[in-house]
Amino acid sequence: LDLIKYLLTIGFQSFIESALEIFYIAGRKLKSSYSNPQGTIYVITIDIKVEKKKK
């Protein structure tokens, strides 16, 4: 049961990460086309996550 839970979380995490990457790209596009607070928030939060991963 724990293994299944583990695999589900891993799969879910990578799904979330790829979804966040799409939001990141969309957020950047929205930010460049017009001032969109939500897009900017996505960009800021994901910028932080990317910086943490690089370290």
C-alpha positions in Angstrom: 0.0 0.0 0.0 2.8 2.4 0.9 4.6 1.7 -2.4 1.4 2.5 -4.4 1.0 5.7 -2.4 4.6 6.6 -3.1 4.3 5.9 -6.8 1.1 8.0 -6.9 2.8 10.9 -5.2 5.7 10.7 -7.5 3.4 10.6 -10.5 1.3 13.4 -9.1 4.4 15.5 -8.4 5.7 15.2 -11.9 2.2 16.0 -13.2 2.0 19.1 -11.0 5.5 20.1 -12.1 4.7 19.8 -15.8 1.4 21.7 -15.2 3.4 24.4 -13.4 5.8 24.6 -16.3 2.8 25.2 -18.7 1.5 27.9 -16.3 5.0 29.3 -16.1 5.2 29.7 -19.9 1.6 30.9 -20.1 2.3 33.3 -17.2 5.4 34.7 -19.0 3.4 35.2 -22.2 0.6 36.9 -20.3 3.0 39.1 -18.4 4.7 40.2 -21.7 1.4 40.8 -23.5 -0.4 42.8 -20.7 -0.1 43.3 -17.0 -1.8 40.2 -15.5 -1.5 39.9 -11.7 -2.2 36.1 -11.7 0.3 35.4 -14.5 2.9 37.5 -12.6 2.2 35.5 -9.4 2.7 32.2 -11.2 6.0 33.5 -12.7 7.3 34.7 -9.3 6.4 31.5 -7.5 7.9 29.3 -10.2 11.0 31.5 -10.5 11.5 30.8 -6.8 11.1 27.0 -7.3 13.5 27.0 -10.2 16.1 28.9 -8.2 15.7 26.4 -5.4 16.2 23.5 -7.7 19.4 25.0 -9.3 21.1 25.2 -5.9 
